[in-house]
Amino acid sequence: MSKILVFANQQGKSLSSGTLEALAFGRRLAVSSGGDVEAVLMGPAAESNAKEVIAYGAVKAYVVSNPLLAEYQVDLYVDSICTIFQQADADVLVLSFDRIGKDLVGRLATRLGAAAITEVVDFKTEGSTQNWVRPIYGDKAYGEYSVTRKKVVVGLRQKSQELAISDVTRTGEIIKVDYKVPDEIILTKLIVKIQSALSDLRLEDAKIIVSGGRGLGGQEGFQLLQSLADLLGGTVGASRAACDAGWVPANLQVGQTGAVVAPDLYIAVGISGASQHLAGITNAKNVIAINADPDAPIFKRANIGVVADYRTVLPALTEKLKQVLV
């Protein structure tokens, strides 16, 4: 029997979509192993969201209170999560492999002496053994992995699971933890928080994304993308090449090492379609590619492809949409 602990990260005052995926995955895993799923929350909204994680399937919610946890700081989060994992005597720690998850998984596994498995999309139970399923070869195949350590930290691939379904009739235990931060791990202090994204809408939550790549030729091209995204009620993304060039902030990166997204519509402008980028849009429902290179790999993924200079296509498309939508 396994005890599963889910790190319930929050976006603002609400549980993040990645947390709802992790809770759904944790419940499936608990049912398969005959165990329980519990959750740990921290930050100013933790107490108000404790009942939510129980409604989404947790039998216990650990609420970690400390003003220093109001903003994400990796050393404090690692220490507090490890403290709760040990207090709960858990076997498996599940968390979304989002930007924060990518920062935490390796550190948590090292501190706990646990195995770490990332980009997990499923599991298979064979007797008392869990095999973890994750994509390989640029999402062209899936591999099954078993671990040799008793404890395991699972980084769940974003947008790979159905979201947990709330049932307000569920009951559970809320445990308030008075967490004392060890002085020796307070290495940094947040002075100011600057919003660097072009939109308040998170890429992972967006239904429409207009992304640009190296083919835009510079920062100016993203102004056209922003106009189109605003008109469609979406947000702007970018390829790694565009982020590395400094044209847009790194938090707009879509791909295997950036945000994994699943919008209803993904418009790729000047993006060649490297395997790392395609891995980030596997679950996009509709992909439109605009690229001057007819041999760009992105066209193999696209539902609609336009071989043309984006400087000609985007202004015309934006004007036409204004006539229809405005």
Secondary structure, DSSP 8 states (H G I E B T S, - for coil): --EEEEE--EETTEE-HHHHHHHHHHHHHHHHHT-EEEEEEESTTHHHHHHHHHHTT-SEEEEEE-GGGSS--HHHHHHHHHHHHHHHT-SEEEEE-SHHHHHHHHHHHHHHT-EEEEEE-EEEEETTEEEEEEEETTTTEEEEE--SSS-EEEEE-TT-S------TT---EEEEEE----GGG-----------SS-SS-GGG-SEEEEE-GGG-STTHHHHHHHHHHHHT-EEEE-HHHHHTTSS-GGGBBSTTSB----SEEEEES----HHHHHTTTT-SEEEEEES-TT-THHHH-SEEEES-HHHHHHHHHHHHHHHH-
